[in-house]
Amino acid sequence: MAQMADKGETFPATVENRGGTGRIVLCCEHASNHFPAGWGDLGLSAEQRLAHIAWDPGALALSRRLSASLKAPLVHAPVSRLIYDLNRPPFSAGAMPARSEIHDVPGNATISAQERAARMRAIYLPFHTALHDLLAERMALGLDPVLVTVHSFTPLYFGKRREVEFGVIHDDDPSLARAIVKAAASTGLRTGLNEPYSAGDGVTHTLKLQATPYGLPHAMLEIRNDLIHDDQSVARMAELLTPVLNMGLAEIQRQAKAS
């Protein structure tokens, strides 16, 4: 079973709509279920490689719709989260998990420190460098960027049904997340703050790394993946969330002016 990419090979992030004029910058860390040949299939079946353990189904399609409607740049991942989970720091076992939910990942069970470092160099560093460069450029231009990451989650987790449909998560600054949750009340979606995860579960690495140090408003969106399973449902969700995000952004702008 192959474990390492070719020496020096990297998998840079894809950046779309770089010149978007909106304040929001979108990021989709779990956009892809691509398994590069250098790492093989990690011992997983074709069905497992299509499942939520390998990526966030529907998240990239939704991100692209939102990128267009919000005039937002979009940064997204080139490979499966099981090769490297870009929302986890290099020291985290979850960055290259040996088990995801109820599924063993044989190709991650015995990887060496050298192999972990190789994946970090090939995937994590190029991705987060690209996102940092984009945010820094927009800060320098006075565009006051806001970072919003887009994820999807499975309706059944360890056999338990999740009733929440739309979750909004934050790192240190809750202002944008709270404003989005408030705005989402008009959508009819069952919405929760810090659901189905929270920062305490270690899921805000990208926000903590890229937004919190600069004081950038931020939020992590979690959409239940049965609600974005095809083009029609993705389009519908984008129609619901575009005004929600715009209202959330307007609210924090109002708060900033009032303070």
N, C-alpha and C positions, 0 to 999 in steps of 0.2 A: 504494500500500500504506500503510494507516494506521500511524502510529508512536507516537502519543501519546494518552493518555486525555484526556477532557474536563478542562479547566483546573480544578484543585482537587479532582477526583474521587479518592477513596482506596478501597482494598480492604483493610479491616481483617481481622485474623485471626479465625477462629471459635474460641470457647472453649466447650468442653463439660464437663459434670460439674465445674463450678468448685468446688463445695462438697465434692468427694471428700475423704474423711478419711485416705487413705493418704499416705505420705511421698513417693511417686513422683509426679512431674509429667511427663506425656508430651508430646512435641512431634513433629509430623509436617510438616516443611518442604516436602516434595514430594508433598503429599496430592492435588493437583488438576491436571487437564489442561484447565482452563478458560482460554479465550483471549478476554478482554473485547473488545467491538466496537471500542473505541478504538485497539487495537493490531492488529486484524485477525488473520489466521492466520500472520503472519510469513513467508508464502510457502511454507508447509508443506502437504503433502497431508493428507487425513483420516487415512490410515493412519499417517503420521508423528506426528500429534497424539495418536494413541492409544498410540504406542510408548513405551518406557521413557525415551527422550530427553526427553519432555515432562512426565513425572511418575514416581512410583514406584508401579507397579501393585500393588494389594493392601495397600499400607502403611496407608492410612486405615482400611480395613475391619479390619485387624489391630489398629490403634491403638484403635479403638472397642471391640473385644472386650476388650483389655487394660485399657482405662479402666474398664470395668464390673467385671472380675474383680479388679482391684487397687484399686478405689475411688480412681482417679487422675484428676485434672483432665487435660484434653487440649487443646492448642493446635494448630490446623492451618491450612495455607495456603489462600488463596482462589483463586489463579491458577497457571498453569503455571510450572514452573521455567525455561522458556525466555523468559518475559516478565521474570521476575527470580528467580534462584536464591537463596532465603532462607538457604541455608547457605554463602553467599559474601559477603565484605565488599564495600562499594561500589567500591573501587579494583580489584577483581579482574576480569580479562577474562571469567572464568567466570561472573560474576554475570549477564551477558547475552551468552551465547556466540554467536559467529558460526558455530561448528561444534561439533556434539556427536557424539562417536564418529565414525562415517563419514558423518554427515548435515550438509550445509550448512544454515544458518538464514538465509535471505536478508534477512529483516526485521531482523536484528541486525548485518548486515555493515557498514553505513555510518551507524549511529546517532551523533548528535552528542553532545557533552558535556552539552548542555542536555537532550536526550532521556533520557540516562542518569540525570541528576539528577531528572528528572520521575518516572521509574519508581521510583527510590530513595525519593522522597517519598511516592509513591502506594502502594507495596507494602512495602518493607523497613522503613521507620520504623514504620508502624502495627503490623506483625507483631511486631517485636522489642520495641516498647513494651508491647504486650499481654502478651507472655511475661515481660518484666522486671517488670511490675506484679504479675502473678500470683505470681511467685517472691518478690518483695519483701514482698508481703502475707503470704505463708505464713511467711517468715522472721520477720516482726514478730510473728506469732501463735505463734511457738515451735514450728512444725510440722516444722522441720529438713528442708526439701525436698531431694529427689534428682532430678536432671534426666536423663531418658532419652529420646533421640530415636529415632524409628522410620523405617527406610528399607528399600527393597527394591532388589535388583540383578539385572541380566540374566544368564541362564546363559551366553550367548555374548557376548564382548566383543572387538571387532576380530577376530571369527572364531575366537577361542580359547575353549575350554570351561573354565568355572570349576567345579572340583569341590567347593569349600567350599559349604556350605548355610547356615550361620549364622555371621556375623562379628560380633565385638564390638570396638569401637574406643574409645579414650580420648584425652583431651587430656593435661594435665600429671599428673593423678592417676590411676594405673592400678588403684587398689584395687577399685572396683566392677566394672570390666571383667574383671579377673582372677577375681573371685569368681563372676561370671556364667558365664564360660568353664568354670570348675571345676564349677559346678552343672549345666551343660549336658551333662556327660559321661553323665548318666543318660538322656538323650533319644534317643540314637542318631543325632543330627544330626552331620554332619561340621562341626565347629566350629573357628574359628580366631581368635586374638587379633590385632587389627589386620589383618584380612582382610575383604574383598578390597582394602581401602584402609587408610591410616593417617593420622595427623596430618600426616605429611610430604607427603601428597598434597593438603593444604589442605582436608580435608573436615570439620574439627572447628570451623568458625567459630562455630556456635551454642553449642557447649560452651565455647569460648574466651571468647566474649562474655558468656554468661549464667551459667555455672557457675564457671569457674576464678577469676574475680576475687573471688568470695565464698567460695571454698573448699568449694563444694558437691560432694558425690559425683556422678559422672556417667558415662554410657556412651552410645554410639551403637550401635544394633542394625541389622544388615544381614541381611535374609532373602532368599534367592534367590527370585525372583518366580514361578518355576514351582511353588513349594511353597505359594503363597498365591493361586492363580489363580481360585478360586471360593469360595462361602460355606462349603462343607464343608471345604476345605483350610484356609481362614482359621480356622474354628472349631477344627480339629485343632491348628494351630500355636499358637493362643491357649492351648489346654489344655496344650501342652508348655511354653510359655514362662512362663505365670503362676507355677508353682512354682519355676521357674528364677530368675525375678526376685525372688521372695520369699526364696529361699535366698541369693541374692547379697546382698540387703539385710540379711538376718540376719547374714551373715558380716561385713560391714563394721561392723555395730552391735557384734558381738562383739569385733572388733579395736579399735574405739574404746574400749570399756569396759576392755579389757586394757592399753591404752597409758597 
